[in-house]
Structure formats: C-alpha cells, structure tokens
Amino acid sequence: MEFLDKAILPQSAHHMVLIKYLIVVAFVLLIPYLSLLLGNLAYSLYFRKRAIRENNENFYKLSEDMIEMITFNKGVAFALGIVPMLSAMFGFAQLLNQTSASVHGYLFISLLFLINALLLIYSYKNGFLFKVKVNDENPNVTNTEKNRIAKQERAVKIFGKSGKYGIYLLLISIYIFCGAIQLSFDTERWQSVGNIGEMVFSFNALISFAQFIISAFLITSAMILYRYFRTNSEGTNFKDEFQNYIRDFVLIRGLIATILLISFVVLSVMMRTKSSLSFGVFGYTVVALCLILIVSSLFYLMLKESSTKYNSAVIFLVVLTVFVLIIRDQYSVDVSTKKQFAILAANYDAYQAKINEQLGIGGAVINGADIYNGRCIACHNFDKKIVGPPYNSTMPKYEGKKDLLVKFIMNPVKVNPDYPAMPNQGLKPKEAEAVADYLLTTYKK
C-alpha cells in the first residue's frame, strides 16, 4: 500500500474531523449491508440444502427469496459494499498516517475478498434461473430433453457451489475487516503487528468477528420478519402452515441472537485497552444493551403469542442498535487516536508554514531593511552612485506605484543605458514587497 501512503497529503484538524465523519457514514452503509449479505446467503444455502434433501418446492422458493432480497440489483453491491469499504480505507490511511498500523492495507485485502465473494454470490443467485425437476422419470421425455435437463442440473450444482465458496470468502473478508477495525483503536499493538497474520490471530479480532456474525443473523431475522409479516404486505404465496414455519424460524433465531449479542457486546468492551475507553464508549454500550434487551423481549413475546405484531418495532430497534454500536466504536477510535490527531495537526501546521515560506507568504515577519543590507547595498545607495543609480533619484517615479516597484524587483529589466541591467535577486513576493516598502519609506528621510 505504499502508493496510497505516497498519495496522502497532510490535513488540517478540521479536515481530519470530516474524515472521521466520513468513516462513520461509510460504516453505517457497509456494516448493515455486509450483515444482510451474510445472513441472507447463509439462510439461502440452508433452505436450498433442505429443498434438495426433502424435494420441497417451498424451501426452494424460500431459498431464492433469501438471496433475491439482498442481490436484487448489482448497483447495491457497489454502492453499499465496495464504495464504503474504499471510503473507510482512504479515511484510515489519512487518519493513521505516519504510524505503523496498516489498517488501510488490511481493509484493502478485505475489499479484494469481498469483490470475489460478490462475484460468486451473484453467480449463485443466477443459478435460480434454472428450474429443474429432479428425478423426473416420465417415459415420454425425449433424449434431447433429458440432455438439456442434465446440463441444467450440472449448472445448478455449479452455481450452488459458488454460493458455498462465496460465503467462505465473505467470512474471510468480514474477519479481516473486524480485525482491522479493532487494530485501529488498539494503539498498543500498532508497533507489534507487522503482518496480517499477527492482526488476524488476535482475541479481540475473534470477539469482534463473533459479534458481527451474531449481529448479522439478528439483522437478517428482523428484516425477514418485517418483509414477510409487515402490515399491508403483499404476502409470500406460501400456505399458512409454511408461513408459520418461517415465523417461528426467524423468531427463534432472532431471540437466540439477542441473548448471545448481549454477552459479546459486554465482552468486546472488557477486552479493549484503557487508551480506547471513555465515558462515551461506556454510555453507548449501555444504550446498545438496553436496546438489545428490548428487542429480545419483543422476540420472546411474539414467539410466545405466535404473532408478528411487533415486527416494525423490532426492525427499527435493531437498526438503531447497529447504529449505536458503530458510534461506540468510533468513540474508541477518537479516544485512542487523540495523540495521533495532535501529531497530524502539528505536521499540517509545519507543512503549511513550509509551503507559505516557499511561496513567500505568511510565516515570520519579513524585514525589508535586512534584505536591503544583505543584497541591495552592494550595488545601491540612497544618495550616491555605486554600480546602480542612487535610490533618491529613482524612487520618486514609484510614488503611489509600489506594485510597479515590486514587479521590477522580482523581474528587473534594463531601463537606463548608463547603468548595467540589474540581476534578478530571486526574491519571493513578500520579500520584494518588504524591500519596496523600505525603499519608498527610507528615501524620503
């Protein structure tokens, strides 16, 4: 990732605050999308396996619905997956510039796995375009038709395998992503983590990954519940018996996910270093735990009453919980990078001062007398001729025309044939202006 490091320019404190907001926005888009992608793909593969094993068309249709829910448009993968990951990568490259924490490099690796996973997942989705009747023993079927069915069966198997490989790559991408984010606010490991292996084999990364997986199934279960059972829903074309199966399936898994998530949210805070903890981190953790408890209660009530009347409240609270957890992690980043933030702000000030100095603007006060005594006095005096004419005879024509004098000092031209052309002194704009002010003021005295 050296090319990215070389492309980074120092940023002001104000711009770095905007970069932090950019990372938050990227995560608000990316994390729910990856969660739904993982959860829906896992459910789709599960129902597809049951459909093949039990030769059940309902499971096959449900499997297709699961994957269609998150892959209905290829632009969604680009807008909610690839672009936010790139934004986070460039954001951390800027924020952790000049440190040994290669968070942006690990995010880039995660992005590569994600892109390949998406290609396989969309191939898996395309497999549902083939409608094949397995074990069709109709004697009237021609050999040509049998060959066509056999080819389609092979295609379905290939596309089915692409779904399995897709979820493997997606899990790897998410694991590296979780490890990179944990590393971003674990300043004590910035120096010790020298490669991706050391970053991956971390207990904090494992805890974060487990929390992500549990959250993914919680978000997916809440989304399925809302999609199939919300008010004014168009329905699923399933019979009531299978509708009840879907309801109980997502309610049970949603309830289990909330119970597990409480433990991992607490554990993730306990495992963090002191440098990444603050009252804000603890505050948002408490808020997230309260929301999860409410969601858990709603899942339990719906399961007990065999109803789905709280589906809208559940999806709202789950989305809010995810947002709160994202903000909590960003607080950890803010707290742990305070020193880094100050270093980058100081570097920007030094960088800006250097640029201003090169342009001859800003910086320290420029003394025109010092420049005159250092450069001009060898050839000029105010009341007598040396190499050049005396200033007392040349300054009157520049009265009220300082800009012309500054222009002449910076780019001198031969004016009087009795004197040699003045060499260019290489002065910067502010230096030339200081000399002009000194000359115009001093000659009058």
Order of alpha helices (4+ residues) and beta strands (2+ residues): alpha-alpha-alpha-alpha-alpha-alpha-alpha-alpha-alpha-alpha-alpha-alpha-alpha-alpha-alpha-alpha-alpha
